[in-house]
Amino acid sequence: MYTFIKEQKVFDVGGVKFGGQPGEYPTVLFGTVFYGKQFKSLDEQAFELTGQYVQQQEKLSSLTGVPGLPDVYIRSVSDVDKELDYILNLTDGPFSIDSSEAQTRAAALKYLSNAGALERVIYNSLNLGVTEEEVKALEKYPPECILALAYNPKDMGVDGRAQILVDGAGMLCVGGGLLDIVESVGVEKILLDTGATPFGSMGCETLRAIPVFKNRFGLPTGCSIHNTLESWPWMKDYRRENQSGYDCANAAANAMVPLCCGDYIVYGPVSSAPGIFPAIAFADKLMAEGAADYFGLKPSVNHPYKRL
């Protein structure tokens, strides 16, 4: 089992704790909603299905003690109002906003500011594609927490990923590194994402970077390791005839994150929650038991270590 000499920060977002020493708090799980072919059209059926999935995640969270949050994927600016209005009425807890377009993320911040809900929001993500307009939106409508994505296409090793955070690796159009930008907009709560990469692109560094980042920065760290699994060509072929086998591999892949000292996981579509939560509860319980035995650490009250 592991512990870090460097002080590990703990952030509270809407009552959910991120960070700390391995085994201290359960791993926070983000299940992505409104993502996939069945959600290309945001009709009544899509919203009803989303509600069922989020409620299922909440039940699994209550059962296991592993926190579960919606990661709200927003395809375009035109979807901002519909999706966020639905989520705000569906749950009282924190959630993340997730989009590949900076313009869409900025529009989401404005909407959530007008709704008085920014204190519940995790911004997913600030990355090498950051724009000046995006920074201005973050300054004007600061979320409670920002997830900084340490993806560096020029150097996918651990040091290269860290460089994006520290000085931008010469690739940001805005000065400094991602951590400097977060500080400049006045947001104090930061999650580090090690940036999942495929096999052949130093995929293992996705996990190896977790303890390195925690030791160097003392900040809550995690990743979306399911992206490495999904990009594996062999697994893509295998999955076509063996979905249940893929589901087992997906649960195993995600369980590696807490075993590598991760604090949170963006685990993919929220529909996969029934396989993910028990796997993470098992990994969390292992880590907490080891930390309690070896280091005298006291796991949090609702930790699977105590509940299950």
Order of alpha helices (4+ residues) and beta strands (2+ residues): beta-beta-beta-alpha-beta-alpha-beta-alpha-beta-alpha-beta-alpha-alpha-beta-alpha-beta-alpha-alpha-alpha-beta-alpha-alpha
